[in-house]
Amino acid sequence: MEQQRVEDGGGADAEAGAGILVLFGRQLKLCRERAGMDRAELGARTGYSASTIASFEQGRRIPPPRFIDQADEVTGAGGVLTAGKEEVARSQYPAFFRDAARLEAHAVELHVYANQAVPGLLQTEHYARAVFTMRRPLLDAETVEQRVAARLARQEIFSRTPMPTISFVIEESVVRRPLGGWGVMRGQLEQILLHGQRRSVEIQVMPTECADHAGLAGPFTLIETHEGRRIAYVEAHQHSRLYTERKSVRQHEEQYGILRAGALTPRDSLAFIEKLLGER
C-alpha cells in the first residue's frame, strides 16, 4: 500500500489543519471561561498578551506546546487541552508533510539524502527563514514564521531518549551554496559540525566530482518505526509520497547504501566542512 499527499495550497488537507486549530481554540475558550478567567489573566499567567490568546481561541495562530501545557494546568482542564497537543503541532506543517512529520517524530532510524538544501533537521533558524522567505509563490510573513517554528520543533528529536540513529548524505553543492548569505551559511555550517559530533548522528558529504551517482532522482528520507516498519518519504516540487510497499522502500534503501559508499566518510566530511569555514 502506498499513500500520497499533494500540496496545492488548499483542499481537504489544508481545511483539516485549520479545523484542528478552530476546535482547539473553542476548547481553550471553554476551559478559560469555566476557570473564570478573561483573556488578559490567562495571558498573564502563561506569558502571552490578551490579543495572542484571542488569536489562539479564534484558530488564527498556532499555540506552541509549552503554552498548551501551561493553559491546561492553570485552567484546570485536566488534560483536555494537552490531549490535542500533537494534532495541533502537526497543523504547523504544510499538508503534504504532516504524515511524514508524525512518523519522523517517533522513528528509531532516519536516513536522509539531500541535494537541494540542508536537511530541515539540521537547519538553523536563520537558514530556515531564508529558505521559506525565498519560496515561490511567496509565503506571507506569518506563514513563514509558522514554518520556521515547525522546522525547529522537529529538532527536538535530538533530545529524545533513547535518541534514534540518524544519518545524512548531503551534496557538496548544498554546503557550498550560501543561502541567506555567508553570514547565515557560516552559522549553518557550524551547526552541521555540532550535530556531526553526536554519537548517534553521521553526516557525509557527497563530492561533486563523484562520477557515479545513485541519487539523481532527487532527495528522500528512509524511516524505520518502533514496530519495525520501513518507509520511504520522497518529496519533489510540492508533491510528496510515503512509500510503504516493501519493493519501493527496498529500491530507496539500495540507492542510499550506494550513496553512502560513494560519499566522504563522516570524519572526512566534518573535516571538509571545517575547511569550508576556514575559507570564509
VENLIN-V561073 format. One record per pair of residues at least 24 apart in sequence whose C-alpha atoms are under 10 Angstrom apart, sorted by the first residue. I is the first residue (numbers start at 1). J is the second residue. D is the distance in Angstrom with one decimal. If there is no record, write none. Layout:
# VENLIN-V561073
i->I j->J d->D
i->I j->J d->D
This chain:
# VENLIN-V561073
i->1 j->242 d->9.6
i->1 j->243 d->7.6
i->1 j->244 d->6.0
i->1 j->245 d->5.5
i->1 j->246 d->9.1
i->2 j->231 d->9.7
i->2 j->241 d->7.8
i->2 j->242 d->6.4
i->2 j->243 d->5.1
i->2 j->244 d->5.5
i->2 j->245 d->6.2
i->2 j->246 d->9.9
i->2 j->248 d->9.2
i->3 j->99 d->9.6
i->3 j->233 d->10.0
i->3 j->240 d->9.2
i->3 j->241 d->6.1
i->3 j->242 d->5.4
i->3 j->243 d->6.6
i->3 j->244 d->7.7
i->3 j->245 d->9.7
i->4 j->96 d->8.2
i->4 j->99 d->9.7
i->4 j->233 d->9.8
i->4 j->234 d->9.7
i->4 j->239 d->8.3
i->4 j->240 d->6.3
i->4 j->241 d->4.4
i->4 j->242 d->6.1
i->4 j->243 d->8.2
i->5 j->95 d->7.4
i->5 j->96 d->4.8
i->5 j->97 d->7.7
i->5 j->98 d->9.0
i->5 j->99 d->8.6
i->5 j->100 d->9.9
i->5 j->235 d->9.6
i->5 j->238 d->9.4
i->5 j->239 d->6.7
i->5 j->240 d->5.6
i->5 j->241 d->5.9
i->5 j->242 d->8.0
i->6 j->94 d->9.8
i->6 j->95 d->7.7
i->6 j->96 d->5.4
i->6 j->97 d->9.0
i->6 j->235 d->9.6
i->6 j->237 d->9.8
i->6 j->238 d->6.8
i->6 j->239 d->4.8
i->6 j->240 d->6.1
i->6 j->241 d->8.1
i->7 j->94 d->7.2
i->7 j->95 d->6.2
i->7 j->96 d->5.2
i->7 j->97 d->8.6
i->7 j->237 d->9.3
i->7 j->238 d->5.6
i->7 j->239 d->6.0
i->7 j->240 d->7.9
i->8 j->94 d->9.6
i->8 j->95 d->8.8
i->8 j->96 d->8.8
i->8 j->238 d->7.7
i->8 j->239 d->8.6
i->9 j->94 d->8.5
i->9 j->95 d->8.5
i->9 j->96 d->9.9
i->9 j->238 d->9.7
i->10 j->94 d->10.0
i->10 j->95 d->8.7
i->11 j->95 d->9.3
i->12 j->95 d->9.0
i->13 j->91 d->9.7
i->13 j->94 d->8.8
i->13 j->95 d->5.4
i->13 j->96 d->7.9
i->13 j->98 d->9.2
i->14 j->91 d->8.7
i->14 j->93 d->9.8
i->14 j->94 d->7.7
i->14 j->95 d->5.8
i->14 j->96 d->9.1
i->15 j->95 d->9.2
i->16 j->91 d->8.4
i->16 j->95 d->8.7
i->17 j->87 d->8.6
i->17 j->88 d->8.1
i->17 j->89 d->9.8
i->17 j->90 d->7.9
i->17 j->91 d->4.8
i->17 j->92 d->8.0
i->17 j->93 d->8.7
i->17 j->94 d->8.8
i->17 j->95 d->7.4
i->17 j->98 d->9.4
i->18 j->59 d->7.1
i->18 j->60 d->8.4
i->18 j->61 d->9.8
i->18 j->62 d->9.6
i->18 j->88 d->9.5
i->18 j->91 d->7.3
i->18 j->92 d->9.7
i->19 j->59 d->8.1
i->19 j->88 d->9.9
i->19 j->91 d->9.3
i->20 j->59 d->8.2
i->20 j->62 d->9.9
i->20 j->84 d->8.7
i->20 j->87 d->7.2
i->20 j->88 d->6.5
i->20 j->89 d->9.9
i->20 j->90 d->9.5
i->20 j->91 d->7.3
i->21 j->56 d->7.8
i->21 j->57 d->8.3
i->21 j->58 d->8.0
i->21 j->59 d->4.7
i->21 j->60 d->7.6
i->21 j->61 d->7.8
i->21 j->62 d->6.9
i->21 j->63 d->8.7
i->21 j->84 d->9.7
i->21 j->87 d->8.9
i->21 j->88 d->6.4
i->21 j->89 d->9.6
i->21 j->91 d->7.5
i->21 j->92 d->9.7
i->22 j->56 d->8.4
i->22 j->57 d->7.3
i->22 j->58 d->6.2
i->22 j->59 d->4.3
i->22 j->60 d->7.9
i->22 j->61 d->9.6
i->22 j->62 d->9.9
i->22 j->88 d->10.0
i->23 j->57 d->8.8
i->23 j->58 d->9.0
i->23 j->59 d->7.7
i->23 j->84 d->9.6
i->23 j->88 d->9.7
i->24 j->56 d->8.2
i->24 j->57 d->7.3
i->24 j->58 d->9.0
i->24 j->59 d->7.4
i->24 j->62 d->9.7
i->24 j->63 d->9.3
i->24 j->68 d->9.8
i->24 j->80 d->9.6
i->24 j->81 d->7.4
i->24 j->82 d->9.9
i->24 j->84 d->7.3
i->24 j->85 d->9.0
i->24 j->87 d->9.5
i->24 j->88 d->7.6
i->25 j->53 d->9.1
i->25 j->54 d->8.7
i->25 j->55 d->8.4
i->25 j->56 d->5.6
i->25 j->57 d->3.6
i->25 j->58 d->5.6
i->25 j->59 d->5.4
i->25 j->60 d->8.9
i->25 j->61 d->9.3
i->25 j->62 d->9.4
i->25 j->63 d->9.2
i->25 j->81 d->9.6
i->26 j->56 d->9.0
i->26 j->57 d->5.9
i->26 j->58 d->7.4
i->26 j->59 d->8.3
i->27 j->57 d->8.0
i->27 j->77 d->9.4
i->27 j->80 d->8.0
i->27 j->81 d->7.1
i->27 j->84 d->10.0
i->28 j->53 d->9.1
i->28 j->54 d->10.0
i->28 j->56 d->8.0
i->28 j->57 d->6.2
i->28 j->58 d->9.6
i->28 j->68 d->8.9
i->28 j->71 d->7.9
i->28 j->72 d->8.5
i->28 j->75 d->8.9
i->28 j->77 d->8.8
i->28 j->80 d->9.0
i->28 j->81 d->6.9
i->29 j->53 d->9.0
i->29 j->54 d->8.8
i->29 j->56 d->9.0
i->29 j->57 d->5.9
i->29 j->58 d->8.9
i->30 j->57 d->9.4
i->30 j->75 d->9.7
i->30 j->77 d->9.5
i->31 j->71 d->8.8
i->31 j->72 d->8.2
i->31 j->74 d->9.7
i->31 j->75 d->6.0
i->31 j->76 d->7.7
i->31 j->77 d->6.1
i->31 j->78 d->9.7
i->31 j->80 d->8.6
i->31 j->81 d->8.5
i->32 j->57 d->9.9
i->32 j->71 d->8.3
i->32 j->72 d->9.2
i->32 j->74 d->8.8
i->32 j->75 d->5.8
i->32 j->76 d->8.8
i->32 j->77 d->8.6
i->33 j->75 d->8.6
i->34 j->75 d->7.8
i->34 j->76 d->9.0
i->34 j->77 d->9.1
i->35 j->74 d->8.4
i->35 j->75 d->5.4
i->35 j->76 d->7.1
i->35 j->77 d->8.6
i->36 j->75 d->8.6
i->37 j->74 d->9.8
i->37 j->75 d->8.1
i->42 j->70 d->9.5
i->42 j->71 d->7.5
i->42 j->74 d->7.8
i->42 j->75 d->8.1
i->43 j->67 d->9.7
i->43 j->71 d->9.1
i->45 j->70 d->8.3
i->45 j->71 d->8.4
i->45 j->74 d->7.5
i->45 j->75 d->10.0
i->46 j->70 d->6.2
i->46 j->71 d->6.9
i->46 j->73 d->9.9
i->46 j->74 d->8.3
i->61 j->92 d->9.5
i->61 j->142 d->8.8
i->61 j->143 d->9.8
i->61 j->146 d->8.6
i->62 j->88 d->7.2
i->62 j->89 d->7.8
i->62 j->90 d->9.9
i->62 j->91 d->7.8
i->62 j->92 d->6.9
i->62 j->146 d->7.6
i->62 j->149 d->10.0
i->62 j->150 d->10.0
i->63 j->88 d->7.6
i->63 j->89 d->8.1
i->63 j->92 d->9.5
i->64 j->88 d->8.5
i->64 j->89 d->7.3
i->64 j->92 d->9.6
i->64 j->149 d->8.9
i->64 j->150 d->9.4
i->64 j->153 d->9.4
i->65 j->89 d->7.2
i->65 j->153 d->9.5
i->89 j->150 d->7.7
i->89 j->153 d->8.8
i->89 j->154 d->9.9
i->90 j->150 d->8.4
i->91 j->146 d->9.8
i->91 j->150 d->9.1
i->92 j->143 d->9.0
i->92 j->146 d->6.2
i->92 j->147 d->6.6
i->92 j->148 d->9.4
i->92 j->149 d->8.1
i->92 j->150 d->5.8
i->92 j->151 d->9.0
i->92 j->153 d->9.8
i->93 j->143 d->9.9
i->93 j->146 d->8.2
i->93 j->147 d->6.5
i->93 j->148 d->9.7
i->93 j->149 d->9.6
i->93 j->150 d->6.5
i->93 j->151 d->8.3
i->94 j->143 d->9.8
i->94 j->146 d->10.0
i->94 j->147 d->8.0
i->94 j->150 d->9.7
i->94 j->238 d->9.7
i->95 j->240 d->10.0
i->96 j->235 d->8.9
i->96 j->238 d->7.9
i->96 j->239 d->7.0
i->96 j->240 d->6.2
i->96 j->241 d->8.3
i->96 j->242 d->9.9
i->97 j->233 d->9.4
i->97 j->235 d->8.8
i->97 j->238 d->9.8
i->97 j->239 d->9.3
i->97 j->240 d->7.4
i->97 j->241 d->9.1
i->97 j->242 d->9.6
i->99 j->233 d->9.7
i->99 j->241 d->9.7
i->99 j->242 d->8.2
i->100 j->221 d->9.4
i->100 j->223 d->8.9
i->100 j->231 d->9.4
i->100 j->232 d->9.3
i->100 j->233 d->6.9
i->100 j->234 d->9.6
i->100 j->240 d->9.3
i->100 j->241 d->8.9
i->100 j->242 d->7.3
i->101 j->150 d->9.9
i->101 j->151 d->9.8
i->101 j->154 d->7.8
i->102 j->154 d->9.8
i->103 j->223 d->7.4
i->103 j->224 d->8.5
i->103 j->225 d->7.2
i->103 j->226 d->9.9
i->103 j->231 d->8.9
i->103 j->233 d->9.9
i->104 j->154 d->8.4
i->104 j->157 d->8.4
i->104 j->164 d->9.9
i->104 j->221 d->9.5
i->104 j->222 d->9.5
i->104 j->223 d->6.8
i->104 j->224 d->8.7
i->104 j->225 d->8.4
i->104 j->233 d->9.9
i->105 j->153 d->9.9
i->105 j->154 d->7.1
i->105 j->155 d->9.1
i->105 j->156 d->8.5
i->105 j->157 d->6.4
i->105 j->160 d->9.4
i->105 j->164 d->9.7
i->105 j->225 d->9.7
i->106 j->157 d->8.3
i->106 j->160 d->9.4
i->106 j->164 d->8.7
i->106 j->223 d->9.5
i->106 j->224 d->9.0
i->106 j->225 d->6.7
i->106 j->226 d->7.5
i->107 j->157 d->9.0
i->107 j->163 d->9.3
i->107 j->164 d->6.6
i->107 j->165 d->8.8
i->107 j->166 d->9.6
i->107 j->222 d->9.8
i->107 j->223 d->6.3
i->107 j->224 d->5.6
i->107 j->225 d->4.7
i->107 j->226 d->6.5
i->107 j->227 d->9.5
i->107 j->228 d->9.6
i->107 j->229 d->9.6
i->107 j->230 d->9.7
i->108 j->162 d->8.7
i->108 j->163 d->7.6
i->108 j->164 d->4.5
i->108 j->165 d->6.4
i->108 j->166 d->8.5
i->108 j->223 d->7.8
i->108 j->224 d->5.8
i->108 j->225 d->5.6
i->108 j->226 d->6.0
i->108 j->227 d->9.3
i->108 j->228 d->8.7
i->109 j->163 d->9.1
i->109 j->164 d->5.3
i->109 j->165 d->4.8
i->109 j->166 d->5.8
i->109 j->167 d->8.4
i->109 j->200 d->9.9
i->109 j->222 d->7.9
i->109 j->223 d->5.8
i->109 j->224 d->5.1
i->109 j->225 d->7.2
i->109 j->226 d->8.9
i->109 j->228 d->9.8
i->109 j->230 d->9.2
i->110 j->164 d->7.3
i->110 j->165 d->6.3
i->110 j->166 d->4.8
i->110 j->167 d->6.5
i->110 j->168 d->8.5
i->110 j->201 d->9.6
i->110 j->221 d->6.9
i->110 j->222 d->5.7
i->110 j->223 d->4.9
i->110 j->224 d->6.7
i->110 j->225 d->9.2
i->110 j->230 d->10.0
i->110 j->231 d->9.8
i->110 j->232 d->9.9
i->111 j->165 d->8.2
i->111 j->166 d->5.7
i->111 j->167 d->4.8
i->111 j->168 d->5.8
i->111 j->169 d->8.1
i->111 j->201 d->9.8
i->111 j->202 d->9.4
i->111 j->203 d->9.9
i->111 j->220 d->8.5
i->111 j->221 d->5.6
i->111 j->222 d->5.0
i->111 j->223 d->6.8
i->111 j->224 d->9.0
i->111 j->232 d->9.5
i->111 j->253 d->9.2
i->111 j->256 d->8.1
i->112 j->166 d->8.0
i->112 j->167 d->6.2
i->112 j->168 d->4.7
i->112 j->169 d->6.3
i->112 j->170 d->8.2
i->112 j->203 d->9.5
i->112 j->219 d->7.7
i->112 j->220 d->6.1
i->112 j->221 d->4.5
i->112 j->222 d->6.5
i->112 j->223 d->8.9
i->112 j->232 d->9.9
i->112 j->233 d->9.5
i->112 j->256 d->8.4
i->113 j->167 d->8.7
i->113 j->168 d->5.8
i->113 j->169 d->4.8
i->113 j->170 d->6.0
i->113 j->171 d->8.2
i->113 j->204 d->9.6
i->113 j->205 d->10.0
i->113 j->206 d->9.7
i->113 j->215 d->8.1
i->113 j->218 d->8.3
i->113 j->219 d->5.3
i->113 j->220 d->5.5
i->113 j->221 d->6.3
i->113 j->222 d->8.8
i->113 j->255 d->9.7
i->113 j->256 d->7.3
i->113 j->259 d->8.4
i->113 j->260 d->9.3
i->114 j->168 d->7.6
i->114 j->169 d->6.3
i->114 j->170 d->4.9
i->114 j->171 d->6.4
i->114 j->172 d->9.9
i->114 j->174 d->7.9
i->114 j->205 d->9.8
i->114 j->206 d->9.7
i->114 j->215 d->9.3
i->114 j->218 d->7.8
i->114 j->219 d->5.0
i->114 j->220 d->7.1
i->114 j->221 d->8.7
i->115 j->169 d->8.6
i->115 j->170 d->6.1
i->115 j->171 d->5.1
i->115 j->172 d->8.3
i->115 j->173 d->7.6
i->115 j->174 d->6.3
i->115 j->175 d->9.6
i->115 j->206 d->9.2
i->115 j->215 d->8.6
i->115 j->216 d->9.0
i->115 j->218 d->6.9
i->115 j->219 d->6.0
i->115 j->220 d->9.4
i->116 j->170 d->8.8
i->116 j->171 d->7.9
i->116 j->173 d->8.1
i->116 j->174 d->6.1
i->116 j->175 d->9.7
i->116 j->177 d->9.4
i->116 j->218 d->8.5
i->116 j->219 d->7.7
i->117 j->170 d->8.4
i->117 j->171 d->8.7
i->117 j->173 d->8.8
i->117 j->174 d->5.4
i->117 j->175 d->8.0
i->117 j->177 d->8.4
i->117 j->179 d->8.4
i->117 j->219 d->9.7
i->118 j->168 d->9.7
i->118 j->170 d->7.3
i->118 j->171 d->9.0
i->118 j->174 d->6.3
i->118 j->175 d->7.2
i->118 j->177 d->9.7
i->118 j->179 d->9.6
i->118 j->188 d->8.5
i->118 j->189 d->9.4
i->118 j->192 d->9.0
i->119 j->168 d->8.2
i->119 j->169 d->9.5
i->119 j->170 d->8.1
i->119 j->174 d->9.6
i->119 j->192 d->10.0
i->119 j->219 d->9.6
i->119 j->221 d->9.9
i->120 j->148 d->9.7
i->120 j->150 d->9.9
i->120 j->151 d->6.3
i->120 j->152 d->8.0
i->120 j->154 d->8.1
i->120 j->155 d->8.3
i->121 j->151 d->7.2
i->121 j->152 d->7.5
i->121 j->153 d->9.1
i->121 j->154 d->6.5
i->121 j->155 d->5.4
i->121 j->156 d->9.1
i->121 j->157 d->8.5
i->121 j->158 d->8.9
i->121 j->168 d->9.9
i->121 j->192 d->9.9
i->121 j->195 d->9.8
i->122 j->151 d->9.4
i->122 j->152 d->8.9
i->122 j->154 d->9.7
i->122 j->155 d->7.5
i->122 j->168 d->9.5
i->122 j->188 d->8.1
i->122 j->189 d->9.5
i->122 j->191 d->7.1
i->122 j->192 d->6.3
i->122 j->193 d->9.8
i->122 j->194 d->9.7
i->122 j->195 d->7.5
i->122 j->196 d->9.7
i->123 j->148 d->9.6
i->123 j->151 d->8.0
i->123 j->152 d->7.7
i->123 j->155 d->8.8
i->123 j->185 d->10.0
i->123 j->187 d->9.5
i->123 j->188 d->6.5
i->123 j->189 d->9.3
i->123 j->191 d->7.7
i->123 j->192 d->8.1
i->124 j->148 d->9.3
i->124 j->151 d->9.2
i->124 j->152 d->7.7
i->124 j->155 d->9.9
i->124 j->184 d->8.5
i->124 j->185 d->9.2
i->124 j->187 d->7.3
i->124 j->188 d->5.8
i->124 j->189 d->9.3
i->124 j->190 d->9.5
i->124 j->191 d->7.0
i->124 j->192 d->9.1
i->125 j->149 d->8.2
i->125 j->151 d->8.4
i->125 j->152 d->6.9
i->125 j->184 d->9.3
i->125 j->187 d->9.6
i->125 j->188 d->9.0
i->126 j->179 d->9.7
i->126 j->180 d->7.7
i->126 j->183 d->9.5
i->126 j->184 d->6.1
i->126 j->185 d->8.8
i->126 j->187 d->8.4
i->126 j->188 d->8.3
i->127 j->178 d->9.3
i->127 j->179 d->6.9
i->127 j->180 d->6.4
i->127 j->181 d->9.1
i->127 j->183 d->9.8
i->127 j->184 d->6.0
i->127 j->185 d->7.0
i->127 j->186 d->9.8
i->127 j->187 d->8.3
i->127 j->188 d->6.7
i->128 j->152 d->8.4
i->128 j->179 d->9.4
i->128 j->180 d->9.1
i->128 j->184 d->9.7
i->128 j->188 d->9.6
i->129 j->180 d->8.4
i->129 j->184 d->10.0
i->130 j->179 d->6.7
i->130 j->180 d->5.2
i->130 j->181 d->8.9
i->130 j->184 d->8.5
i->131 j->179 d->7.2
i->131 j->180 d->7.6
i->133 j->180 d->9.3
i->134 j->179 d->9.3
i->134 j->180 d->9.0
i->158 j->195 d->8.8
i->158 j->198 d->9.1
i->158 j->200 d->9.2
i->158 j->201 d->9.2
i->162 j->200 d->9.9
i->163 j->199 d->9.7
i->163 j->200 d->7.2
i->163 j->201 d->9.5
i->164 j->200 d->7.0
i->164 j->201 d->8.6
i->164 j->224 d->9.6
i->164 j->225 d->9.9
i->165 j->199 d->8.9
i->165 j->200 d->5.1
i->165 j->201 d->6.3
i->165 j->202 d->8.5
i->165 j->224 d->9.8
i->166 j->198 d->9.8
i->166 j->199 d->9.7
i->166 j->200 d->6.3
i->166 j->201 d->4.9
i->166 j->202 d->6.5
i->166 j->203 d->8.6
i->166 j->222 d->9.9
i->166 j->223 d->9.6
i->167 j->196 d->9.2
i->167 j->200 d->8.2
i->167 j->201 d->5.5
i->167 j->202 d->4.6
i->167 j->203 d->5.7
i->167 j->204 d->7.9
i->167 j->221 d->9.9
i->167 j->222 d->9.8
i->167 j->260 d->9.4
i->167 j->266 d->9.5
i->168 j->196 d->9.5
i->168 j->201 d->8.0
i->168 j->202 d->6.3
i->168 j->203 d->4.8
i->168 j->204 d->6.0
i->168 j->205 d->8.3
i->168 j->221 d->9.1
i->168 j->256 d->9.7
i->168 j->260 d->8.7
i->168 j->266 d->9.5
i->169 j->202 d->8.6
i->169 j->203 d->6.1
i->169 j->204 d->4.8
i->169 j->205 d->5.7
i->169 j->206 d->6.5
i->169 j->219 d->9.8
i->169 j->256 d->8.3
i->169 j->259 d->7.3
i->169 j->260 d->6.6
i->169 j->262 d->9.8
i->169 j->263 d->7.3
i->169 j->264 d->9.1
i->169 j->266 d->9.5
i->169 j->269 d->9.7
i->170 j->203 d->7.6
i->170 j->204 d->6.2
i->170 j->205 d->4.9
i->170 j->206 d->5.9
i->170 j->207 d->9.0
i->170 j->219 d->9.5
i->170 j->259 d->9.7
i->170 j->260 d->9.8
i->170 j->263 d->8.7
i->170 j->269 d->9.6
i->171 j->204 d->8.6
i->171 j->205 d->5.7
i->171 j->206 d->4.7
i->171 j->207 d->6.6
i->171 j->208 d->7.0
i->171 j->263 d->8.7
i->172 j->204 d->9.4
i->172 j->205 d->5.7
i->172 j->206 d->5.5
i->172 j->207 d->5.3
i->172 j->208 d->5.8
i->172 j->209 d->9.2
i->172 j->263 d->9.6
i->172 j->269 d->9.6
i->172 j->272 d->9.4
i->172 j->273 d->9.4
i->173 j->205 d->9.3
i->173 j->206 d->8.7
i->173 j->207 d->8.2
i->173 j->208 d->6.8
i->174 j->205 d->9.2
i->174 j->206 d->9.7
i->175 j->205 d->8.4
i->175 j->272 d->9.8
i->175 j->273 d->7.7
i->175 j->276 d->8.5
i->176 j->273 d->9.2
i->176 j->276 d->7.8
i->182 j->277 d->9.9
i->182 j->280 d->7.9
i->183 j->280 d->9.4
i->185 j->277 d->9.2
i->185 j->280 d->10.0
i->186 j->276 d->9.0
i->186 j->277 d->6.6
i->186 j->278 d->9.8
i->186 j->280 d->8.0
i->187 j->277 d->9.5
i->189 j->270 d->9.6
i->189 j->273 d->6.7
i->189 j->274 d->8.1
i->189 j->276 d->8.4
i->189 j->277 d->7.2
i->190 j->273 d->8.4
i->190 j->274 d->8.2
i->190 j->277 d->7.9
i->192 j->270 d->8.3
i->192 j->273 d->8.3
i->192 j->274 d->10.0
i->193 j->269 d->9.3
i->193 j->270 d->6.2
i->193 j->271 d->9.0
i->193 j->273 d->7.4
i->193 j->274 d->7.7
i->194 j->270 d->9.5
i->196 j->266 d->7.8
i->196 j->267 d->8.9
i->196 j->269 d->9.1
i->196 j->270 d->7.1
i->197 j->266 d->9.6
i->197 j->267 d->9.4
i->197 j->270 d->8.7
i->201 j->266 d->9.3
i->202 j->265 d->8.9
i->202 j->266 d->5.9
i->202 j->267 d->8.9
i->202 j->269 d->9.5
i->202 j->270 d->9.7
i->203 j->260 d->9.7
i->203 j->263 d->9.7
i->203 j->264 d->9.1
i->203 j->265 d->8.2
i->203 j->266 d->5.4
i->203 j->267 d->8.5
i->203 j->268 d->9.7
i->203 j->269 d->6.9
i->203 j->270 d->7.6
i->204 j->259 d->9.5
i->204 j->260 d->7.3
i->204 j->261 d->9.8
i->204 j->262 d->9.6
i->204 j->263 d->6.1
i->204 j->264 d->5.7
i->204 j->265 d->5.9
i->204 j->266 d->5.0
i->204 j->267 d->8.2
i->204 j->268 d->8.0
i->204 j->269 d->5.3
i->204 j->270 d->7.8
i->204 j->272 d->9.7
i->205 j->259 d->9.8
i->205 j->260 d->8.9
i->205 j->262 d->9.3
i->205 j->263 d->5.6
i->205 j->264 d->5.5
i->205 j->265 d->7.8
i->205 j->266 d->7.8
i->205 j->268 d->8.4
i->205 j->269 d->5.3
i->205 j->270 d->8.4
i->205 j->272 d->8.1
i->205 j->273 d->8.7
i->206 j->259 d->7.6
i->206 j->260 d->8.1
i->206 j->261 d->9.6
i->206 j->262 d->7.0
i->206 j->263 d->4.3
i->206 j->264 d->6.2
i->206 j->265 d->9.4
i->206 j->269 d->8.5
i->207 j->262 d->8.4
i->207 j->263 d->6.5
i->207 j->264 d->7.2
i->207 j->269 d->9.5
i->207 j->272 d->10.0
i->208 j->263 d->9.7
i->210 j->262 d->7.4
i->210 j->263 d->8.2
i->211 j->262 d->9.4
i->212 j->258 d->9.4
i->212 j->259 d->9.1
i->212 j->262 d->7.8
i->213 j->255 d->8.9
i->213 j->258 d->8.0
i->213 j->259 d->6.9
i->213 j->262 d->7.8
i->213 j->263 d->9.7
i->214 j->252 d->9.6
i->214 j->254 d->8.7
i->214 j->255 d->5.4
i->214 j->256 d->7.7
i->214 j->257 d->9.0
i->214 j->258 d->6.4
i->214 j->259 d->6.0
i->214 j->260 d->9.8
i->214 j->262 d->9.1
i->215 j->252 d->9.0
i->215 j->255 d->6.4
i->215 j->256 d->7.7
i->215 j->258 d->8.7
i->215 j->259 d->7.0
i->216 j->255 d->9.7
i->217 j->255 d->9.9
i->220 j->252 d->7.9
i->220 j->255 d->9.9
i->220 j->256 d->9.0
i->221 j->252 d->8.6
i->221 j->253 d->9.5
i->221 j->256 d->9.1
i->222 j->249 d->7.9
i->222 j->250 d->9.9
i->222 j->252 d->7.6
i->222 j->253 d->7.3
i->222 j->256 d->8.6
i->223 j->249 d->9.6
